[in-house]
Amino acid sequence: MVLRTGLLFGLFCAGTAFSQAPSGGVTQWVMVQPGSPMSQRVVGAPYSAEELNEHVQTLADGTHISEKTRGNRVYRDSEGRTRTERLAFNSTDDTPVSIDIFDPVAHVHYSLDTRTKTARKLVLPGGTAPPLANRNAGVAGNGVLGGIIGAVPSAAPPPPPPPPATAAKQARRDPAMRPKVSSESLPAQTVEGVLAEGRRFTTTYPVDSVGNDREFSTYNETWTSPDLKIMVMTKSSDPRSGDRIFRLTNLRRAEPDASLFSVPGDYSIREQ
């Protein structure tokens, strides 16, 4: 999916509030997204990585179907600038289809179309940041707005799949039929060479809540690096659709090349 600046600007203007938070005498802008905790510009924690999505499904006869698809290439420098390269879905071509560059120092966002060599420039009013991407539970890679900023993701689990209309009506009438969500902390582990803290969310569906004759549960795990302040892996398991894993691969903590965060000289820039 090619991210259009118009879409970004529309999301930026609708339903997003911003507040200001002092940090070490330097004013930083903090984004507040509906239903999400606050996130902010991350400095002093450069990295680059590639995203990978995996889906494993087990059929009734025991057959396993496994699929891996690559996601974005993501970069962040020590000043908090980010670059997201979106690759063509299910293509072996390594050339990005589009590139997003967010520069919180200059308060600008660029959306680059590599095919036409054009860049849409959005000047962010008041130095505020554009909406963060939601990278929970495998919503990444070629998903909507995958990985624009790479700051702290939402700790909330993704919502369960919508139940059939009749079951939904019954659940509204009888609170006991509603899915129950619980969460627990998991022991820390190393993911791609960085320490990650985990949390598991369990959604339990009572009998007949979605037409089921037995109680069943779905699971979602989020693994976040406290040093890099990014989500490095998510796992979800649903007996109806299988297991899904999103994770960062080839994670490097070196400073990316500075040229990655500027528009190439042969691109034409259009003011938004």
Secondary structure, DSSP 8 states (H G I E B T S, - for coil): ----HHHHHHHHHSS-EEEEEEETTEEEEEEE-TTS--EE---S--EEEEEEEEEEEE-TTS-EEEEEEEEEEEEE-TTS-EEEEE--TT----S-SEEEEEETTTTEEEEEETTTTEEEEEE-GGG--------GGG--TTSTTTTSS------S--------HHHHHHHHH-GGGS-EEEEEEEEEEEETTEEEEEEEEEEEE-TTSSS-SS-EEEEEEEEEETTTTEEEEEEEEETTTEEEEEEEEEEE-S---GGGGS--TTSEEEE-
